[in-house]
Amino acid sequence: METSQGNTPFTSIEGLPTDIPILSENNGDLMKTVSQEMTMYYFTSRLSVKEVADFYLAGMAENGWEVMSETTQADMYYWVFMKGDTRQVMITTASNGETSTVSIIVEET
């Protein structure tokens, strides 16, 4: 697992496909885990869960991703996005008190 510590927001994520938007208002606490054929990126933001959700729904749509499934609960959003016939990305955001957590899981093709 790779971890980026500190309070300086990151503006790029090594290995993240360029058609997945990066939330610039992050806390600079990126963690990356590679397991089997999936890569998970995890970080937090001071934005509300709703603001993070709106950012990813709009950004993914702008980049040609289609929502295949969506689950929402009180302070949690979960989507599966597809692009083409083979590319799939799962994005989850949830409230964690004063911050929102974001996880992006990319299936390697």
PLY file of the C-alpha trace (Angstrom):
ply
format ascii 1.0
element vertex 109
property float x
property float y
property float z
element edge 108
property int vertex1
property int vertex2
end_header
0.00 0.00 0.00
1.30 3.43 -0.95
0.39 6.38 1.26
0.77 10.10 0.66
0.77 11.97 3.96
0.45 15.66 4.66
-2.04 18.43 4.30
-1.08 19.55 0.80
-3.86 18.53 -1.60
-2.71 16.33 -4.46
-3.55 17.34 -8.02
-2.70 14.08 -9.78
-2.78 10.40 -8.89
-0.21 8.08 -10.45
-1.94 5.19 -12.19
-5.45 6.65 -12.08
-6.92 6.72 -15.60
-7.05 10.28 -16.94
-10.79 10.08 -17.64
-11.58 9.74 -13.91
-11.75 13.21 -12.35
-9.59 14.11 -9.35
-11.27 16.03 -6.54
-8.86 18.92 -6.03
-10.38 19.82 -2.66
-8.83 16.84 -0.89
-6.87 16.56 2.36
-3.67 15.24 0.77
-4.06 11.85 2.45
-4.10 9.51 -0.55
-3.76 5.77 0.02
-3.41 3.33 -2.88
-3.87 -0.43 -2.66
-3.44 -2.94 -5.48
-5.15 -6.31 -5.07
-5.55 -8.94 -7.78
-6.96 -7.06 -10.77
-8.20 -3.99 -8.90
-6.61 -0.77 -7.68
-8.23 1.20 -4.84
-7.56 4.88 -4.24
-8.76 6.27 -0.89
-8.65 9.82 0.47
-10.68 12.36 2.43
-12.07 15.83 1.76
-13.47 18.63 3.86
-16.33 18.97 1.35
-19.72 17.55 2.32
-20.74 14.14 1.04
-23.31 15.83 -1.21
-20.67 18.13 -2.74
-18.35 15.16 -3.38
-21.25 13.17 -4.87
-22.22 16.04 -7.18
-18.58 16.43 -8.31
-18.19 12.77 -9.25
-21.61 12.38 -10.90
-20.99 15.44 -13.10
-17.31 14.72 -13.77
-17.78 11.08 -14.69
-20.68 11.94 -17.01
-18.59 14.66 -18.70
-15.88 12.07 -19.34
-18.26 9.58 -20.98
-18.94 7.26 -18.03
-22.43 5.83 -17.55
-23.97 5.04 -14.14
-24.83 1.32 -14.09
-25.98 1.23 -10.48
-26.42 3.72 -7.66
-27.00 3.20 -3.95
-27.68 6.03 -1.55
-28.20 5.96 2.18
-28.20 8.72 4.79
-24.62 9.95 4.38
-23.27 7.49 1.78
-23.28 7.27 -2.00
-22.07 4.29 -4.06
-21.93 4.04 -7.84
-20.75 1.59 -10.45
-19.76 3.39 -13.66
-19.16 1.71 -17.02
-17.42 3.00 -20.13
-17.50 0.91 -23.25
-17.97 -2.81 -22.80
-15.08 -3.54 -20.49
-14.18 -0.60 -18.24
-15.73 -0.45 -14.79
-15.11 1.91 -11.86
-16.74 1.92 -8.42
-16.84 5.16 -6.44
-18.03 5.50 -2.85
-18.24 8.59 -0.69
-19.41 8.67 2.91
-19.50 11.07 5.83
-16.86 10.56 8.49
-17.73 13.30 10.95
-16.05 16.48 9.74
-14.70 14.92 6.55
-15.97 12.88 3.64
-14.19 9.71 2.61
-13.75 8.87 -1.06
-12.82 5.50 -2.47
-12.30 4.82 -6.16
-11.88 1.20 -7.25
-10.64 0.65 -10.79
-10.85 -2.80 -12.33
-7.83 -3.48 -14.53
-8.71 -4.69 -18.02
0 1
1 2
2 3
3 4
4 5
5 6
6 7
7 8
8 9
9 10
10 11
11 12
12 13
13 14
14 15
15 16
16 17
17 18
18 19
19 20
20 21
21 22
22 23
23 24
24 25
25 26
26 27
27 28
28 29
29 30
30 31
31 32
32 33
33 34
34 35
35 36
36 37
37 38
38 39
39 40
40 41
41 42
42 43
43 44
44 45
45 46
46 47
47 48
48 49
49 50
50 51
51 52
52 53
53 54
54 55
55 56
56 57
57 58
58 59
59 60
60 61
61 62
62 63
63 64
64 65
65 66
66 67
67 68
68 69
69 70
70 71
71 72
72 73
73 74
74 75
75 76
76 77
77 78
78 79
79 80
80 81
81 82
82 83
83 84
84 85
85 86
86 87
87 88
88 89
89 90
90 91
91 92
92 93
93 94
94 95
95 96
96 97
97 98
98 99
99 100
100 101
101 102
102 103
103 104
104 105
105 106
106 107
107 108
